[in-house]
């Protein structure tokens, strides 16, 4: 049977239209909001998709969920689901518009159904709804994160909380998979633009049974589309197996600065970061090969050249700061992740900010849509429409023949 445009998996490889399919893409998590007439900008969305398509980008990783209430800080606003089962139709139509626009540009999508982190509401909001408690939101202080992680992991570890929270989560999955796109009249579960339903962005050490149960549930609702976990793969082999064995393909994320492997103020810091990154990618490729799974590097990024402005703490967030280290890093990481042998099937850089800028006036909901999520400094990892040297490297690997 012909794949009819759906991405399929066979013998540890991805295929589309009968040929091996390599993902050359971007994280564009905010696309559903940009596509909305409530706080969005469809003209900007179309221009950014045109630019990405011209560069050779064929895939976007996008949020297919965001949870309210919109009064909470550090959130995508407006949210798609303000409370359990209550949807903002205008935001949903923003997602409709985005998917239809992607089809016109022959792109495919990873639809992220949940989030371990709070910038879209995420699993902590489901826990909050079930327990009627306030999440212990983290700050820029690293010491604040463990309490948040423990709170959020109740979503799949607490015997009282998990059944109720996951019932609400499955209700959302049903709604999204059954959604009828208002612009092309296609059901989401029958749309080949959707390559994959992803359980969540970066689940943290969840049990294998949770992954397996959700993979089965998602696949039952959309049998022609793929399922993925969304893990970083930074923990160890056992965690990788737990999160990957029941998925159609494997994922990994790579964050050298966040993980203490790169200092953007150090002129000599890139060498150590690249050494770590190459070893990390080789190890994850070996893991995926052992499981006979295709592997996609779903997130990676690097800050701007703060080492040129050591007296200015904000330099790495400034669009005017150069990207010498970033460009060298992208070049080597993309070369590794787009290899035409082994388990790697491409990359998704974090993230495309397009015409957004951190110093621009926010919209009426306080959003700038730069590519950096609301809980992080705006401009940290954003790639903009005028970052010519970075975009040239992206284009080189997107247009590399299979």
Buried (B, 14 or more C-beta within 10 A) or exposed (E): EEBEBBBBBEEBBBBBEEEEBBBBBBBBBBBBBBBBEBBBBBEBBBBBBEBBBEBBBBBBBBBBBBBBEBEBEBBBBBBBBBEBEEBBEBBBBBBBBBBBBBBEBEBBBBBBBBBBBBBBBBBBBBBBBBBEEEBBBBEEEEEEEEEBBEBBBBBBBBEEBBEBBBEBBBEBBBBBBEBEBEBBEBEBBBBBBBBBBBBBBBBBBBEBEBBBBBBEBBBEBBEBBBBBBBBBBBEEEEBBBBBBBBBBBBBBBBBBBBBEBBBBBBBEBBEBBBEBBBEBBEBBBEBBBEBEBBBBBBBBBBBBBBBBBEEEEEBBBBBEBBBBBBBBBBBBBBBBBBBEEBBBBBBBBBBBBBBBBBEEEEBEBEBBBBBBBBBBBBBBBBBBBEBEEBBEBBBBBBEBEE
